[in-house]
Amino acid sequence: MTTNELEKSPEYWMTGVQIDVFNMVEGYEMAEIENLGISKKEMRKILSDNYNPKLLELITLACNLGYIPEIKFIKK
């Protein structure tokens, strides 16, 4: 797959978002995450390969973990 083809793939960009989410929660214990209102089940779903969370869920998670979400769409 060429770089151009890869950049057109929604799965490619979703994988990047999942990596960002994983990095956000990496230092937290599951009990801490649950205290922020995010269940173990939700967290497992968000980090799974076949889950497609709503943008609002990702923004809520980021805010609950003390992050400010930044979303940019850049024209090629």
trRosetta pair geometry for C-beta under 8 A, 3 or more apart (Angstrom, degrees):
i j d omega theta_ij theta_ji phi_ij phi_ji
1 5 4.8 -125 -169 89 86 127
1 6 5.4 107 134 -62 117 88
1 9 7.9 4 -176 -31 145 142
2 5 4.6 97 54 7 78 102
2 6 6.8 -139 97 -7 41 89
3 6 5.5 -55 -146 36 31 115
3 7 6.3 31 156 -20 65 106
4 7 6.0 -55 -148 35 28 110
4 8 6.8 23 153 -16 60 107
5 8 5.9 -63 -156 36 32 110
5 9 6.9 40 147 -34 64 105
6 9 5.7 -53 -159 17 36 118
6 12 5.2 117 176 -97 76 156
7 12 6.8 -100 -98 90 24 154
7 76 7.8 105 140 -90 140 137
9 12 4.1 90 82 -8 104 107
9 13 7.4 173 96 -3 62 79
10 13 5.9 -59 -155 41 41 106
10 14 6.1 41 150 -21 73 108
11 14 5.5 -54 -142 38 33 112
11 15 6.3 41 156 -25 65 102
12 15 5.9 -54 -156 29 27 113
12 16 7.0 27 147 -17 60 103
13 16 5.5 -50 -156 32 38 115
13 17 6.7 39 148 -19 67 101
14 17 5.5 -51 -151 34 38 113
14 18 6.4 40 150 -20 68 102
14 52 7.1 -43 -142 -119 146 80
15 18 5.6 -51 -147 35 34 112
15 19 6.5 37 152 -21 64 102
16 19 5.7 -52 -150 33 32 112
16 20 6.6 35 150 -19 63 103
17 20 5.5 -53 -153 34 35 114
17 21 6.5 35 150 -19 67 103
17 58 6.7 -31 177 -133 121 154
18 21 5.6 -51 -147 35 34 112
18 22 6.3 39 152 -21 65 103
18 46 7.8 170 -127 156 81 68
18 47 6.8 117 -163 -137 99 46
18 49 7.7 55 -155 -108 171 48
19 22 5.6 -50 -147 35 32 114
19 23 6.4 33 153 -19 64 105
20 23 5.7 -56 -150 37 31 111
20 24 6.5 36 150 -25 64 103
21 24 5.5 -51 -151 30 34 115
21 25 6.6 9 160 -2 67 108
21 46 6.0 -124 159 152 152 114
21 47 6.8 -150 109 -88 118 73
21 58 6.6 -92 -84 -135 120 97
21 61 6.8 23 -136 113 106 146
22 25 6.4 -71 -148 46 28 94
22 26 6.3 56 152 -62 64 92
22 47 6.1 96 -87 -126 89 104
23 26 5.6 -22 -145 -16 32 123
24 61 7.3 106 105 136 148 103
24 62 6.5 -89 -135 -110 161 70
24 65 5.3 91 166 108 111 161
24 67 6.0 -63 -130 -27 123 149
25 28 5.2 -69 -164 36 64 118
25 33 6.4 32 -145 -94 112 132
25 43 6.9 156 -157 -148 164 115
25 47 7.7 -95 55 -70 143 123
25 61 8.0 -45 -60 174 114 117
25 65 6.7 -100 -83 -106 69 149
28 32 4.7 -130 -165 80 96 125
28 33 5.1 102 134 -54 135 93
28 65 7.3 -96 -46 -129 147 109
29 32 4.7 98 58 1 79 103
29 33 7.3 -148 94 -4 43 86
30 33 5.5 -54 -151 37 38 113
30 34 6.3 40 151 -20 68 104
30 40 5.8 29 -170 -99 124 98
30 43 7.2 -164 -132 60 88 162
31 34 5.6 -52 -147 36 32 112
31 35 6.5 38 151 -23 63 103
32 35 5.6 -52 -153 31 33 114
32 36 6.9 30 149 -17 62 104
33 36 5.7 -57 -158 34 36 112
33 38 5.0 -63 165 73 89 112
33 40 7.9 106 90 -85 120 55
33 43 5.8 48 143 -77 149 146
33 65 8.0 -9 -116 -89 81 100
34 37 7.8 95 -178 -39 36 8
34 38 6.6 -107 -95 72 34 58
34 39 6.4 46 -118 -116 86 38
34 40 6.7 -16 -76 -43 111 75
36 64 4.3 112 169 167 118 114
36 65 6.7 40 -164 -73 168 59
37 64 6.3 -120 51 -131 102 143
38 42 5.3 -122 -169 83 75 130
38 43 5.6 87 145 -59 111 97
38 61 6.3 68 -95 -116 142 87
38 64 6.4 143 -33 107 114 157
39 42 4.5 100 56 5 81 101
39 43 6.9 -147 95 -4 44 86
40 43 5.7 -59 -149 39 31 111
40 44 6.2 33 154 -21 67 105
41 44 5.9 -53 -148 34 29 110
41 45 6.5 29 153 -19 62 106
42 45 5.7 -58 -152 36 31 112
42 46 6.3 30 154 -21 67 106
43 46 5.7 -51 -145 34 32 111
43 47 6.4 15 160 -5 65 111
44 47 6.2 -69 -148 47 27 100
44 48 6.3 39 154 -41 65 105
45 48 5.7 -49 -148 15 30 116
45 51 4.7 134 171 -112 71 152
45 53 7.4 117 124 -75 99 100
46 51 6.1 -117 -102 105 19 148
46 53 5.5 18 -117 -54 80 142
46 57 7.1 -154 -99 140 112 121
46 58 7.7 145 -145 -91 118 74
46 61 6.8 105 -132 -79 163 162
47 51 7.7 43 49 38 24 136
48 51 4.6 90 66 -11 96 110
53 57 4.3 -111 180 76 113 133
53 58 5.6 126 105 -47 129 90
54 57 4.7 102 59 -2 80 101
54 58 7.5 -153 94 -1 47 83
55 58 5.8 -57 -155 38 38 109
55 59 6.2 35 151 -18 70 107
55 71 7.8 22 -158 -88 122 158
56 59 5.6 -55 -144 39 33 111
56 60 6.1 36 156 -21 66 106
57 60 5.7 -53 -146 36 28 112
57 61 6.4 31 154 -20 63 106
58 61 5.7 -51 -147 35 31 113
58 62 6.4 33 154 -19 64 105
58 69 7.2 104 124 -110 89 140
59 62 5.7 -53 -148 36 32 112
59 63 6.3 30 155 -16 65 107
59 69 4.8 -78 -122 -5 78 160
60 63 5.8 -57 -147 39 29 109
60 64 6.1 29 156 -19 65 110
61 64 5.8 -58 -146 38 28 111
61 65 6.3 14 158 -9 64 112
62 65 6.0 -68 -149 44 27 103
62 67 4.1 -81 -174 78 86 112
62 68 7.3 54 144 -177 116 1
62 69 4.5 105 84 -62 159 94
63 66 7.8 62 -177 -58 30 14
63 67 6.9 -92 -71 65 27 64
63 68 7.6 52 -97 -103 69 42
63 69 7.2 -54 -48 -15 80 100
